[in-house]
Amino acid sequence: MASRQEMSDFLAAVERRAFKHALYAVRDEEVALDLVQDAMMRLAEKYADKPAAELPMLFQRILQNATTDHFRRQKVRNLWTTLLSSIFPEDSDGSDRDPLDSIEPEIGTTAAESAADQVERIQVMAIIEAEIGRLPPRQREAFLMRYWEDMDVAETAAAMGCSQGSVKTHCSRATHTLALALKAKGITL
């Protein structure tokens, strides 16, 4: 059974990486924060009696399930929005008016972006993901652990089974390759 201190230490250690995972999945900071907070609460409430060694796998599964549930709820909401908009009759001038169109999106959210900005963001993300996929396996592994999972050099070296110098070399080569590939496609970050 994990002690309160072990649980607290585990949650503090995993917080940033979990947020990065959730943010990468849902691409919305507020939703990602909510998902991580809910996953931490579920772990503390339902699995506090488990050994400390089992906490990482349990937490990862809880976070994955929370992310999947988020997308399911979003899909159902979108379906109901579409269905409800078809219930309302046309305006007297003959135009279709969605009652939800009168709600202003919150500034800074993806809903407030123009369609062109959303398409551009999606295209840039797809290009970046494709270029990451083209990296050699060890460079990709080091790059994702360091910059996506926010692990430090020592943690990455231990996970990869190599020296810290190798991790630095792999990351340097990966970022250089990605920068050149993105620059060649006209993308500057």
Residue, then its C-alpha position, 0 to 999 in steps of 0.5 A: m500500500a502506498s503511503r500518503q507521502e509516496m502518493s503525493d511524491f508520485l503525483a508531483a513527479v508525474e504532473r508535468r508529463a501527464f499534462k504534456h500527454a493530455l495536451y498533445a492528445v486534446r490540444d486544449e490547455e484547459v481540457a488537458l488540465d481538467l483531464v490530468q486533475d480528474a485522473m489524479m483524483r481517481l488514482a488517489e480515491k480508488y487506488a490509494d491501497k495499491p503498492a507504490a510500484e503499481l501507481p505509474m501504470l494505473f495512472q497512465r491507464i486512468l489518464q488514457n481512459a479519461t482522454t478517450d471519455h473526453f472524445r466520446r463526450q465531445k462526439v455526443r455533444n456535437l451530435w446533439t448540437t447538430l440534431l438540435s439545430s435541425i429542430f429549430p425552424e427557419d427564420s422568417d427571411g428563409s435563412d437557416r439560423d443555428p441558435l448556438d451561433s449566437i454564442e460567442p466563443e471564448i477568446g484564446t480557444t480553438a473555437a475562436e480561431s478562424a477556419a483558416d487558422q484552424v486548418e493551418r494549425i492542423q496542417v503544420m501539426a501534421i507536417i511536424e508529426a510526419e517529420i518526427g516520424r522520419l527521424p531515425p528511431r534513436q533520435r526520435e525516441a530521445f527527442l520525444m522523451r526530452y521535449w514531449e514527455d519533458m524528461d531530463v537528460a539523466e532520465t532519458a539516458a536511463a530509459m534509453g539505456c545509453s549515456q547522457g552524452s548520447v542523449k544530447t547528441h541524439c536530441s541535437r541532431a533531431t532538432h537540427t534535422l527537424a528545423l531544416a525540414l520545416k524551414a524547407k517547407g516554409i514553416t518557421l516557429 
